[in-house]
Amino acid sequence: MTTDKGVFIKDITDGQAVRGVFLVRQMGRGETKGGKPYLMLTLMDRTGDLAARVWDNAELLAPHCPAGGFVYVEAQAQAYKGIVQLKVNDLKAVAPPEVDPAQFMPVSAANLAALEQELHAIIGGLEHPQLRALLQHLFTAPDFSQQFVKAPAAKHMHHACLGGLLEHTVAVARLAAKVCDSYPELDRPLLIAGALVHDIGKTREFSFDVPPFDYSDQGRLMGHLVLGVEMVQGAVATLADFPQELADRLKHLILSHHGRHEFGSPALPMTTEAFVLNLIDDLDAKINYLNRLADQAKEPGYQWSEYQKTMERFLFVRGRAAGEMAPEPLPHPPHQTSAAPPVPKELPDAAAKGPKQAALW
């Protein structure tokens, strides 16, 4: 028998009495100034997450709310420094078979079947035969393709939902094509190929079969940039006479797409295509982040978000009116590519230096 979910996080308001089932994303312990123990919980469902505090019977209740477990909570919503959180009066563990996992796993609102078709159309439209063969080898492998269309693009930040990696990847490939329209000197097939493979390592970096999303052992030990390069190199090894220089330029796009060492890139962008990929990847990530904040706004119209630690600022977002949905991106026209131009001269390392920016990876 499935336990009734009760209220969803997006619908909780200050002062509300809350009863419902939530997933424990994090559980920590603290002590008050008087030495009394309490629990610090982060609860989540498919609509978002929020902080909760257990002030009474903390030691007794701690075994019932481990990270990754489900709990039925009776609580009072209270605003603290402008942020709604829960004061938990009571909770009890709920066995996983008693819940519907779909209520706790955020899913992309995009048409994933259409995006998958667009992905393969982009690949089929590449006029560079060796890059096209490489991408077809990667994206038609049954195990990988099943994981790719399901994987999130992040654990918490941008596109942190089932199907998020597919949504993000196609969006970055669309941007790559548009930038190439304005700058025909770019190596269009290489940049689009880089857009499609830049995050493929996330299929191995994250575990996402059951909530909550978390890092795999491989993901923590190596990270998705290194894993992605390994996957590309493995595919290259199966193809006869794939140019090493082309493979190196493609792998450079993966290794440098975070833009800076402190953001996790082993290499700084050193080609024109690498600079472009870093910028369009960051653009799509930040727009998705702001759209998610807009979706969570309690009222329609422009308003200030809570302070965003990742972005180091408040954000002025437009809450949507009742029934208004986030705009769907327009379908992209068929991708046309041109023959690869000569290898562009590498840009000096100094060009990569600039003011520090917030990253969402």
C-alpha positions in Angstrom: 0.0 0.0 0.0 1.4 3.4 -1.0 1.4 6.0 1.8 -0.3 9.3 0.8 2.3 11.9 -0.1 0.5 14.8 1.4 1.7 18.3 0.8 4.5 19.1 -1.8 7.3 21.4 -0.9 6.5 24.0 -3.5 3.1 24.5 -1.9 4.4 25.1 1.7 3.9 28.6 3.0 4.9 30.4 6.2 2.7 29.5 9.1 1.3 26.4 7.5 0.8 23.1 9.4 2.6 20.5 7.3 1.9 16.8 7.1 3.5 14.7 4.4 6.1 12.3 3.3 9.5 13.6 2.2 12.9 12.2 1.2 15.8 13.0 3.6 18.5 14.5 1.4 20.8 15.3 4.3 20.8 14.8 8.0 23.2 16.4 10.4 23.4 16.9 14.2 23.9 20.1 16.2 23.8 21.4 19.7 22.1 24.5 21.1 24.0 27.0 23.2 22.7 25.2 26.2 24.1 21.8 25.0 20.8 20.3 23.8 21.1 18.2 20.7 19.0 18.8 17.6 18.8 17.5 14.1 19.3 19.5 10.9 17.5 18.0 8.0 17.2 18.8 4.3 13.9 17.4 3.0 13.0 17.1 -0.7 10.4 15.9 -3.1 10.1 16.3 -6.9 9.1 20.0 -6.5 12.1 21.2 -4.4 13.8 21.0 -1.0 13.8 22.9 2.2 15.5 22.9 5.6 13.9 21.3 8.7 14.9 21.3 12.4 14.1 18.7 15.0 14.5 20.4 18.4 12.9 17.8 20.7 13.7 14.1 21.0 16.6 14.5 18.6 18.5 11.4 19.8 15.4 9.3 19.8 14.3 10.3 16.3 17.8 10.4 14.6 17.7 6.7 13.6 14.4 7.2 11.8 15.6 9.8 9.4 18.9 8.8 7.8 20.0 10.5 4.6 18.3 8.7 1.7 15.4 7.6 3.8 11.7 8.5 3.6 9.9 10.1 6.5 6.4 11.1 7.4 6.6 14.5 9.0 4.3 16.6 11.2 5.7 20.1 11.3 5.0 23.8 11.4 6.4 26.0 8.6 8.2 29.1 9.9 10.1 31.8 8.1 13.6 32.3 9.4 15.5 35.3 7.9 13.0 35.3 5.1 13.4 31.6 4.3 10.7 29.1 5.1 11.8 26.0 7.0 10.1 23.4 9.1 10.0 23.0 12.8 9.4 19.3 13.1 7.0 18.2 15.9 7.1 14.5 15.1 8.4 12.1 12.3 8.4 8.5 11.5 10.3 6.4 9.0 8.4 5.2 5.9 9.6 2.1 4.1 10.6 2.6 0.5 8.0 0.1 -0.9 5.3 2.4 0.6 6.2 5.4 -1.5 5.9 6.3 -5.2 9.5 7.2 -6.2 8.2 9.4 -9.0 7.0 11.9 -6.4 10.5 12.3 -5.1 12.5 12.3 -8.4 12.3 15.6 -10.3 11.8 15.0 -14.0 12.4 17.4 -16.9 9.3 19.2 -18.1 10.7 19.0 -21.7 9.5 16.6 -24.3 12.3 14.1 -23.9 11.3 11.9 -26.8 11.4 14.9 -29.1 14.8 16.0 -27.7 16.2 12.5 -28.3 15.1 12.7 -31.9 16.6 16.1 -32.3 19.9 14.8 -30.8 20.1 12.1 -33.4 19.2 14.6 -36.1 22.0 16.8 -35.1 24.4 13.9 -35.2 23.1 12.8 -38.6 23.5 16.3 -40.0 27.2 16.6 -39.2 29.1 16.8 -42.5 32.3 15.6 -40.9 32.2 11.8 -41.5 34.7 10.9 -38.8 33.0 13.0 -36.1 29.6 11.7 -37.2 30.8 8.1 -37.0 32.3 8.7 -33.5 29.0 10.3 -32.2 26.9 7.6 -33.7 29.1 4.9 -32.1 28.7 6.6 -28.7 25.0 7.6 -28.8 23.6 4.4 -30.3 25.3 2.1 -27.8 22.2 0.7 -25.9 23.5 0.9 -22.4 24.9 4.4 -22.8 21.9 5.8 -24.7 19.5 4.5 -22.0 21.5 6.2 -19.3 22.0 9.4 -21.3 18.3 10.1 -21.8 17.6 9.5 -18.1 20.6 11.1 -16.3 20.5 14.5 -14.5 22.9 17.2 -15.5 23.8 18.0 -11.9 23.0 16.9 -8.4 21.4 20.1 -7.2 22.1 23.0 -9.5 21.1 23.3 -13.1 19.0 20.6 -14.9 19.0 18.5 -11.7 16.3 16.2 -12.9 15.8 13.0 -14.8 16.3 13.9 -18.4 18.2 17.0 -17.5 21.4 15.9 -19.2 19.6 15.4 -22.5 17.8 18.7 -22.2 21.0 20.6 -21.4 23.1 18.9 -24.1 20.6 19.6 -26.9 20.3 23.2 -25.7 24.1 23.7 -25.8 24.3 22.1 -29.2 21.6 24.5 -30.5 23.6 27.4 -29.1 26.7 26.1 -30.7 25.0 26.0 -34.1 23.8 29.6 -33.7 27.2 30.9 -32.7 28.7 29.2 -35.7 26.1 31.0 -37.9 27.5 34.3 -36.6 31.2 33.3 -36.7 31.7 31.1 -39.7 35.5 30.9 -39.0 34.6 28.4 -36.2 35.1 24.7 -36.8 31.3 24.0 -36.8 31.4 20.1 -36.7 34.0 20.1 -33.9 32.1 22.6 -31.8 28.8 20.8 -32.2 30.5 17.5 -31.5 32.0 19.0 -28.4 28.7 20.3 -27.2 27.2 16.8 -27.5 30.0 15.0 -25.6 31.0 17.7 -23.1 29.0 16.2 -20.3 28.7 12.5 -21.3 30.8 11.5 -18.2 27.8 12.5 -16.1 26.2 9.2 -17.0 28.9 7.6 -14.8 29.5 10.4 -12.4 26.0 10.2 -10.9 23.8 7.5 -9.5 20.2 8.2 -10.3 18.2 5.0 -10.3 16.7 5.8 -6.9 16.3 9.1 -5.1 18.2 11.2 -4.1 20.7 11.8 -6.9 24.2 11.2 -5.6 27.8 10.7 -6.8 29.0 7.3 -7.8 32.3 6.0 -6.6 33.8 6.7 -10.1 32.2 10.2 -10.0 33.9 11.1 -6.8 37.2 9.6 -7.6 37.5 10.9 -11.2 34.8 13.5 -12.1 32.8 13.7 -15.3 35.4 15.5 -17.4 38.0 12.7 -17.0 35.3 10.1 -17.4 34.0 11.8 -20.6 37.5 11.8 -22.1 37.9 8.1 -21.3 34.6 7.4 -23.0 35.6 9.4 -26.1 39.0 7.7 -26.3 37.3 4.3 -26.0 35.1 5.1 -28.9 38.0 6.5 -31.0 39.9 3.2 -30.5 37.1 1.3 -32.2 37.2 3.5 -35.4 39.8 2.9 -38.1 42.1 5.8 -38.9 40.5 8.4 -36.6 42.9 11.4 -36.7 44.8 11.7 -33.4 44.9 15.5 -33.8 41.1 15.7 -34.1 40.6 13.4 -31.1 42.9 15.7 -29.1 41.0 18.8 -30.0 37.7 17.1 -29.1 39.0 15.9 -25.8 40.4 19.4 -25.1 36.8 20.7 -25.4 35.7 18.3 -22.7 38.7 19.0 -20.3 38.4 22.7 -20.6 34.7 23.4 -20.7 34.5 24.5 -17.1 36.8 27.4 -18.1 39.0 27.7 -15.0 41.1 25.4 -12.8 39.2 26.4 -9.7 36.0 25.3 -11.4 37.4 21.8 -12.1 38.9 22.1 -15.5 42.2 20.3 -15.8 43.0 22.5 -18.8 42.1 26.1 -19.6 40.4 26.8 -22.9 43.1 27.2 -25.6 41.2 27.1 -28.8 38.4 29.3 -30.1 35.9 26.5 -30.0 36.9 25.8 -26.4 36.2 29.4 -25.4 32.8 29.2 -27.1 31.8 25.9 -25.5 32.7 27.2 -22.0 30.5 30.3 -22.5 27.5 28.6 -24.0 27.6 25.8 -21.5 27.6 28.3 -18.7 24.9 30.4 -20.4 22.4 27.4 -20.6 23.2 26.4 -17.0 22.6 29.8 -15.6 19.3 30.4 -17.5 18.0 27.0 -16.3 19.0 28.0 -12.7 17.1 31.3 -13.0 14.1 29.6 -14.6 13.9 27.2 -11.7 13.9 30.1 -9.3 11.1 31.7 -11.3 9.1 28.4 -11.1 9.5 28.4 -7.3 8.3 32.0 -6.8 5.2 32.2 -4.7 3.7 35.2 -6.5 3.5 36.2 -10.2 5.5 39.2 -11.4 9.1 40.3 -10.8 10.4 39.7 -7.3 13.6 39.1 -5.4 14.7 35.5 -4.7 16.3 34.4 -1.5 20.0 35.0 -1.3 21.7 32.5 -3.6 25.0 31.3 -2.1 26.2 29.8 -5.3 25.7 33.0 -7.3 26.7 35.2 -4.4 23.8 37.5 -4.9 20.0 38.0 -4.7 18.3 37.5 -8.1 15.4 39.4 -9.6 13.1 36.8 -11.2 9.7 36.8 -12.7 7.2 34.6 -10.9 4.7 32.9 -13.2 1.0 33.6 -13.2 -1.3 30.7 -12.2 -1.3 28.1 -15.0 1.6 29.8 -16.9 4.3 27.4 -17.9 7.9 28.1 -18.6 8.3 28.8 -22.4 9.3 25.7 -24.4 12.4 26.3 -26.6 11.5 26.5 -30.2 12.4 23.4 -32.3 15.7 23.9 -33.9 15.9 23.7 -37.7 17.9 20.9 -39.2 21.6 21.3 -38.5 23.7 22.0 -41.5 27.4 21.8 -41.2 30.2 22.8 -43.4 33.5 21.2 -44.1 36.0 21.6 -41.2 38.2 24.7 -41.7 41.9 24.7 -40.9 42.8 24.3 -37.2 42.6 27.7 -35.6 45.6 29.1 -33.9 45.6 28.5 -30.1 44.8 31.5 -28.0 47.3 32.5 -25.3 46.7 31.4 -21.7 46.4 35.1 -20.7 43.1 35.3 -22.7 41.5 32.9 -20.3 42.2 35.0 -17.3 39.5 37.4 -16.1 37.2 38.2 -13.1 36.0 35.2 -11.2 32.5 34.1 -11.9 30.1 31.7 -10.2 30.0 28.3 -11.7 27.0 25.8 -11.5 28.8 22.5 -12.1 
